[in-house]
Amino acid sequence: MPKPRISLIHPTSSPFSRNAAIALWEADLLHEIITTVAYNPKGTASHYLNLLPASLRLRVAQELGRRTWIAPEGVPIRTYPWKEATRVALMRTGLGRQFSLNSQDLVAWVYASLDRHVAKRHLQGLDAVYAYEDGAATTFQAAKARGILCLYELPILFYRRSREIQVQEAEYFPELAPALQAVQEPAWKIQRKEQEVQLADHIFVPSSFVKQSLLDFGIKPEKISVIPYGAPVDYFRPQPKLDERFRALFVGRVGPRKGVHYLIQAWQNLQLPDAELVLVGANEFPVGWLDKYANICRYIPSVPHASLMNYYTTASVFVFPSLVEGFGLVLLEAMACGIPVITTSHTAGINLFTDGVEGFIIPIRDVEAIQEKLEWCYRHPLELAEMGKAARRKAEQLTWKSYRQKLASRVQETLDK
């Protein structure tokens, strides 16, 4: 009996989409990968990079590097790059703003375009499609008409719960409302999200928090599987800290959805001597908002992913006070580096570690809780070091290999029903 054929669709390269593809390939289920841009550093595109002027070559190489995706052996990877290239060009040159095009609209345009391509050209002879939020509605509709199984991965909180939290946050902090994405999502995009969840035959989520956000709105529990993502223990490792300064670190999108304003307030209240708060990532606060806190924290714009270990290993503790999250891969990156974490119950923290052993889990929007945990870390360096060692040990148990095995097994069970 021939093995089932599954195509995986994701507009961008990410650790979870790449590992999902590998999981299907290892189970001999993967037919093809469909994406926008798939850069192979050893492919022909890298040769053409050398023909560009040096200043442009570096910028293009960085953009392509974020889109690296090398298909498993024997599996074709189909690409539709032009709209993604147009989106990047519009945003990097500022032309998008001149034409009143915001980044959310352009991303949605790319996702919807790829979804239509798949529905029209890539469903022949398939048993199942494996697709992601915002990029599956049209594909699932066409697949259903052909009797093809629809597998759906939701890496982040279901939009209804996400919207509730962000609308509430905008009411608390009106000046931050422009930076809260879900408050501004158009009706057509919301309708697509609803269609995807309803059409999906099975939904894979990375945390109990995401599962609960689906259960709260009527999705049946037997339709959902929780499979936490893996820790990059091979290339994020503990390193000796080169100074004695207490350093709290945040990595991610620096904005209100991640609760960074609560972290800044807590740090400002503490006034710890010989201590530093470092924020690394793209600034998503309204223009000028973060500048007011230049004397409170050190801000570092987005850096290449390969450079992040240099920041993790300078930290004493990693703080991730997110309000809306599906998982938080940065939690496992920090743990892999032997850094204990402080995070909220709105991340995958409860699926990854034990509160008080490898880190701390706190409520959202709780400045006092952030202060309390940070001060404990500051006052207990020896215990904090032991907590960091425990974090590394836990990360070593939560590997991508384990994730792939669980995902492949659950997909096969779904196919066999």
C-alpha positions as CSV (number, residue, x, y, z in Angstrom):
1,M,0.0,0.0,0.0
2,P,1.6,3.4,-1.0
3,K,2.4,5.8,1.7
4,P,0.2,8.9,2.1
5,R,1.4,12.1,0.4
6,I,1.4,15.3,2.3
7,S,2.4,18.8,1.1
8,L,3.5,21.4,3.7
9,I,2.8,25.1,3.0
10,H,4.4,28.0,4.9
11,P,5.2,31.4,3.4
12,T,8.4,31.8,5.4
13,S,11.2,29.7,6.8
14,S,10.9,29.2,10.6
15,P,12.3,26.6,13.0
16,F,8.8,25.1,13.5
17,S,7.9,24.9,9.8
18,R,11.3,23.5,8.9
19,N,11.1,20.8,11.6
20,A,7.5,20.0,10.7
21,A,8.7,19.3,7.1
22,I,11.6,17.2,8.4
23,A,9.1,15.3,10.7
24,L,6.9,14.4,7.7
25,W,10.0,13.5,5.6
26,E,11.4,11.2,8.3
27,A,8.0,9.4,8.3
28,D,8.1,9.1,4.5
29,L,5.0,11.3,4.2
30,L,6.3,14.5,2.7
31,H,5.5,15.1,-1.0
32,E,6.7,18.7,-1.4
33,I,7.3,22.0,0.4
34,I,5.6,25.2,-0.9
35,T,6.9,28.6,0.3
36,T,7.7,32.1,-1.0
37,V,11.5,32.2,-0.8
38,A,13.8,29.3,0.0
39,Y,17.4,30.3,0.1
40,N,20.1,27.7,-0.2
41,P,23.5,29.2,0.8
42,K,25.2,26.6,-1.4
43,G,22.9,27.1,-4.3
44,T,23.1,29.2,-7.5
45,A,21.7,32.3,-5.8
46,S,24.8,32.6,-3.6
47,H,26.9,32.8,-6.7
48,Y,25.0,35.8,-8.0
49,L,25.3,37.6,-4.7
50,N,29.0,38.0,-5.4
51,L,28.2,40.1,-8.5
52,L,26.5,42.7,-6.4
53,P,28.4,45.8,-4.9
54,A,29.8,45.0,-1.5
55,S,27.4,47.3,0.4
56,L,24.3,45.9,-1.3
57,R,25.6,42.3,-1.1
58,L,25.6,42.3,2.7
59,R,22.1,43.6,3.0
60,V,20.7,41.1,0.4
61,A,22.7,38.3,2.1
62,Q,21.1,39.1,5.5
63,E,17.6,39.2,4.0
64,L,18.2,35.9,2.2
65,G,19.8,34.3,5.3
66,R,16.6,34.8,7.2
67,R,14.8,32.8,4.5
68,T,17.2,29.8,4.4
69,W,15.2,26.6,3.8
70,I,17.0,23.5,2.4
71,A,14.5,20.8,1.5
72,P,15.2,17.2,2.8
73,E,16.8,14.9,0.3
74,G,14.5,13.9,-2.5
75,V,11.7,16.5,-1.7
76,P,11.0,19.3,-4.1
77,I,10.6,22.8,-2.7
78,R,8.3,25.1,-4.8
79,T,8.8,28.8,-4.4
80,Y,6.7,31.8,-5.3
81,P,9.1,34.7,-4.5
82,W,7.9,37.8,-6.3
83,K,5.3,39.1,-3.9
84,E,7.5,38.5,-0.9
85,A,10.4,40.3,-2.7
86,T,8.0,43.2,-3.5
87,R,6.9,43.3,0.1
88,V,10.5,43.5,1.4
89,A,11.4,46.1,-1.2
90,L,8.5,48.3,-0.3
91,M,9.2,48.1,3.4
92,R,13.0,48.5,3.2
93,T,12.8,51.5,0.8
94,G,10.0,53.3,2.6
95,L,7.8,53.2,-0.5
96,G,5.2,51.2,1.4
97,R,4.6,54.1,3.8
98,Q,4.4,56.5,0.9
99,F,1.6,54.4,-0.7
100,S,-0.1,54.1,2.8
101,L,0.7,50.3,2.9
102,N,1.4,49.0,6.4
103,S,3.5,45.9,7.1
104,Q,0.5,43.9,8.3
105,D,-1.4,44.4,5.0
106,L,1.6,43.5,2.9
107,V,2.2,40.3,4.9
108,A,-1.4,39.3,4.6
109,W,-1.2,40.0,0.8
110,V,1.8,37.6,0.6
111,Y,0.1,34.9,2.7
112,A,-3.2,35.0,0.8
113,S,-1.4,34.9,-2.6
114,L,0.6,31.8,-1.7
115,D,-2.6,30.2,-0.4
116,R,-4.3,30.8,-3.8
117,H,-1.4,29.3,-5.7
118,V,-1.5,26.2,-3.6
119,A,-5.3,25.8,-4.1
120,K,-5.0,26.1,-7.8
121,R,-1.7,24.2,-8.6
122,H,-0.6,21.9,-5.8
123,L,-3.4,19.6,-4.7
124,Q,-3.2,16.8,-7.3
125,G,-2.7,13.4,-5.9
126,L,-2.4,14.5,-2.3
127,D,-3.8,12.7,0.8
128,A,-3.3,15.7,3.1
129,V,-2.1,19.3,3.3
130,Y,-0.3,20.8,6.3
131,A,-0.7,24.5,6.5
132,Y,-0.5,27.5,8.9
133,E,-2.5,30.4,10.2
134,D,-3.5,33.1,7.6
135,G,-2.2,30.9,4.8
136,A,-4.7,28.0,4.6
137,A,-8.3,29.2,4.1
138,T,-8.4,28.9,0.2
139,T,-6.3,25.7,0.2
140,F,-8.5,24.0,2.8
141,Q,-11.7,24.9,0.9
142,A,-10.3,23.4,-2.3
143,A,-8.8,20.4,-0.4
144,K,-12.2,19.6,1.2
145,A,-13.8,19.5,-2.2
146,R,-11.2,16.8,-3.3
147,G,-11.5,14.8,-0.1
148,I,-8.0,15.8,1.1
149,L,-7.3,15.9,4.8
150,C,-6.6,19.4,6.2
151,L,-3.9,19.5,8.9
152,Y,-3.5,22.9,10.5
153,E,-0.8,24.3,12.8
154,L,-1.6,27.3,15.0
155,P,1.7,28.6,16.4
156,I,0.2,31.5,18.2
157,L,-2.9,32.2,20.3
158,F,-6.3,31.9,18.6
159,Y,-7.1,35.3,17.2
160,R,-10.3,35.8,19.3
161,R,-8.5,35.5,22.6
162,S,-5.6,37.5,21.2
163,R,-7.9,40.3,20.2
164,E,-9.6,40.3,23.6
165,I,-6.3,40.8,25.4
166,Q,-5.0,43.4,23.0
167,V,-8.2,45.4,22.9
168,Q,-8.1,45.5,26.7
169,E,-4.4,46.5,26.6
170,A,-5.3,49.4,24.3
171,E,-7.9,50.6,26.8
172,Y,-5.3,50.5,29.6
173,F,-2.7,52.3,27.4
174,P,-4.3,54.3,24.6
175,E,-0.9,55.7,23.5
176,L,0.2,52.1,22.7
177,A,-2.9,51.1,20.7
178,P,-1.2,51.7,17.3
179,A,1.3,49.0,18.2
180,L,-1.3,46.4,19.1
181,Q,-1.9,44.5,15.8
182,A,-5.0,42.5,16.6
183,V,-6.9,45.7,17.4
184,Q,-6.6,46.8,13.8
185,E,-7.1,43.5,11.8
186,P,-9.6,43.9,9.0
187,A,-12.8,41.8,8.9
188,W,-11.7,39.8,5.8
189,K,-8.6,38.6,7.6
190,I,-10.6,37.6,10.7
191,Q,-13.0,35.7,8.5
192,R,-10.1,33.7,7.0
193,K,-8.8,32.8,10.5
194,E,-12.3,31.5,11.4
195,Q,-12.6,29.5,8.2
196,E,-9.2,27.9,8.7
197,V,-10.0,26.6,12.2
198,Q,-13.5,25.4,11.2
199,L,-12.2,23.6,8.0
200,A,-9.2,22.0,9.7
201,D,-9.6,18.2,10.4
202,H,-6.9,18.4,13.1
203,I,-5.1,21.3,14.7
204,F,-1.5,21.2,16.1
205,V,-0.6,23.7,18.8
206,P,2.7,24.2,20.7
207,S,1.3,25.0,24.1
208,S,-1.6,24.4,26.5
209,F,-2.3,28.1,26.4
210,V,-3.0,28.0,22.7
211,K,-5.2,24.9,23.1
212,Q,-7.2,26.6,25.8
213,S,-7.8,29.6,23.6
214,L,-9.4,27.2,21.1
215,L,-11.4,25.3,23.7
216,D,-12.8,28.6,25.0
217,F,-14.4,29.3,21.7
218,G,-16.0,25.9,21.1
219,I,-13.3,23.8,19.3
220,K,-13.5,20.2,20.4
221,P,-10.6,18.9,22.5
222,E,-10.2,15.8,20.4
223,K,-9.5,18.0,17.4
224,I,-6.4,19.5,19.0
225,S,-2.9,18.1,19.8
226,V,-0.4,20.0,22.0
227,I,3.2,19.3,20.8
228,P,5.8,21.8,22.3
229,Y,8.6,23.0,20.0
230,G,12.2,21.9,20.5
231,A,15.2,23.5,22.0
232,P,18.2,24.4,19.8
233,V,20.6,22.7,22.2
234,D,23.2,22.0,19.5
235,Y,24.0,25.6,18.7
236,F,22.8,27.5,21.8
237,R,25.1,26.4,24.7
238,P,26.2,27.7,28.1
239,Q,29.3,30.0,28.0
240,P,31.2,31.5,30.9
241,K,29.8,35.0,31.8
242,L,32.7,37.4,31.4
243,D,31.6,40.0,34.0
244,E,29.9,40.1,37.4
245,R,27.2,42.6,36.5
246,F,23.6,41.5,37.0
247,R,21.9,41.6,33.7
248,A,18.3,41.0,32.8
249,L,17.7,40.3,29.1
250,F,14.6,40.4,26.9
251,V,14.8,39.1,23.3
252,G,11.9,39.4,20.8
253,R,9.7,42.0,19.3
254,V,10.1,45.0,21.7
255,G,6.5,46.1,22.1
256,P,3.4,46.1,24.2
257,R,2.2,42.6,23.0
258,K,5.3,41.2,24.6
259,G,4.6,43.1,27.9
260,V,7.9,45.0,27.6
261,H,6.3,48.2,29.1
262,Y,5.6,46.3,32.3
263,L,9.2,45.0,32.4
264,I,10.6,48.6,32.0
265,Q,8.3,49.8,34.7
266,A,9.4,47.1,37.1
267,W,13.1,47.7,36.3
268,Q,12.6,51.4,36.8
269,N,11.0,50.8,40.2
270,L,13.8,48.5,41.4
271,Q,16.8,50.8,41.0
272,L,19.3,47.9,41.4
273,P,22.9,49.0,41.8
274,D,25.4,47.6,39.2
275,A,22.6,46.1,37.1
276,E,21.5,46.4,33.5
277,L,18.3,45.7,31.5
278,V,19.0,44.8,27.9
279,L,16.3,44.7,25.2
280,V,17.1,43.0,21.9
281,G,14.8,43.0,18.9
282,A,12.7,45.1,16.5
283,N,11.1,48.1,18.2
284,E,7.3,47.9,17.8
285,F,6.4,50.6,20.2
286,P,4.9,53.8,18.7
287,V,7.6,56.2,17.3
288,G,9.6,57.8,20.1
289,W,8.0,55.9,23.0
290,L,11.0,53.8,23.8
291,D,13.4,56.8,23.6
292,K,12.0,58.0,26.9
293,Y,13.6,55.1,28.7
294,A,17.1,55.3,27.2
295,N,18.5,55.9,30.7
296,I,16.6,52.9,32.1
297,C,17.5,50.2,29.6
298,R,19.9,49.4,26.8
299,Y,18.1,48.8,23.5
300,I,19.7,46.8,20.7
301,P,17.9,46.6,17.4
302,S,17.2,43.3,15.7
303,V,20.3,41.2,15.2
304,P,21.0,38.1,13.1
305,H,19.7,35.0,14.8
306,A,23.2,33.4,14.8
307,S,24.4,36.3,17.0
308,L,21.8,35.9,19.8
309,M,23.9,33.5,21.8
310,N,26.3,36.3,22.4
311,Y,23.5,38.2,24.2
312,Y,22.0,35.2,26.1
313,T,25.4,34.3,27.6
314,T,25.9,37.7,29.0
315,A,22.6,37.5,30.9
316,S,21.9,36.6,34.5
317,V,18.2,36.0,33.8
318,F,15.9,36.1,30.8
319,V,12.6,37.9,31.2
320,F,9.8,37.3,28.8
321,P,6.6,39.0,30.2
322,S,4.4,38.4,27.1
323,L,0.7,39.1,27.0
324,V,-0.1,37.2,23.8
325,E,2.1,34.3,22.8
326,G,1.8,30.9,21.3
327,F,5.0,29.5,22.5
328,G,8.1,31.7,22.8
329,L,11.0,30.0,21.1
330,V,13.3,32.4,22.9
331,L,12.5,30.7,26.2
332,L,14.1,27.5,25.0
333,E,17.0,29.4,23.4
334,A,17.7,31.0,26.8
335,M,17.3,27.7,28.7
336,A,19.7,26.0,26.2
337,C,22.3,28.7,27.1
338,G,21.8,27.8,30.8
339,I,19.9,31.0,31.6
340,P,16.9,30.8,34.0
341,V,13.7,32.5,32.8
342,I,10.9,34.7,34.1
343,T,7.8,34.4,31.9
344,T,4.1,34.7,32.1
345,S,1.3,32.0,32.1
346,H,0.5,33.3,28.5
347,T,3.5,31.5,27.0
348,A,4.6,27.9,26.8
349,G,6.3,28.2,30.2
350,I,4.0,25.7,31.9
351,N,4.8,23.1,29.2
352,L,8.6,23.7,29.4
353,F,9.6,23.9,33.1
354,T,8.6,23.8,36.7
355,D,8.0,27.1,38.4
356,G,10.7,27.7,40.9
357,V,13.1,25.1,39.4
358,E,14.3,26.3,36.0
359,G,12.6,29.7,36.2
360,F,9.5,31.5,37.3
361,I,6.0,31.8,35.9
362,I,4.1,34.9,36.7
363,P,0.7,36.5,35.8
364,I,0.5,38.9,32.9
365,R,0.5,42.7,33.6
366,D,2.0,42.2,37.1
367,V,4.7,44.7,37.6
368,E,5.1,43.7,41.3
369,A,5.6,40.0,40.4
370,I,8.3,41.0,37.8
371,Q,10.0,43.2,40.5
372,E,9.8,40.4,43.1
373,K,11.3,37.8,40.9
374,L,14.0,40.1,39.5
375,E,15.0,41.2,43.0
376,W,15.1,37.5,44.2
377,C,17.5,36.7,41.2
378,Y,19.6,39.7,42.1
379,R,19.9,38.8,45.8
380,H,20.5,35.0,45.2
381,P,23.3,34.6,42.6
382,L,24.3,31.1,43.8
383,E,20.7,29.8,43.6
384,L,20.2,31.5,40.3
385,A,23.3,29.8,38.9
386,E,21.8,26.4,39.9
387,M,18.5,27.3,38.4
388,G,20.4,28.0,35.1
389,K,22.0,24.6,35.2
390,A,18.6,23.1,35.7
391,A,17.3,25.1,32.7
392,R,20.0,23.6,30.5
393,R,19.2,20.1,31.6
394,K,15.5,20.6,30.9
395,A,16.3,22.1,27.5
396,E,18.3,18.9,26.6
397,Q,15.2,16.9,27.2
398,L,13.0,19.1,24.9
399,T,14.8,18.5,21.6
400,W,13.6,19.1,18.1
401,K,14.1,15.4,17.5
402,S,11.5,14.6,20.2
403,Y,9.2,17.2,18.6
404,R,9.5,15.6,15.2
405,Q,8.8,12.1,16.5
406,K,5.7,13.2,18.4
407,L,4.4,15.2,15.4
408,A,4.9,12.4,12.9
409,S,3.2,9.9,15.2
410,R,0.2,12.1,15.7
411,V,-0.1,12.9,12.0
412,Q,0.0,9.2,11.1
413,E,-2.7,8.5,13.7
414,T,-4.8,11.2,12.1
415,L,-4.3,9.8,8.7
416,D,-5.3,6.3,9.9
417,K,-8.6,7.3,11.3
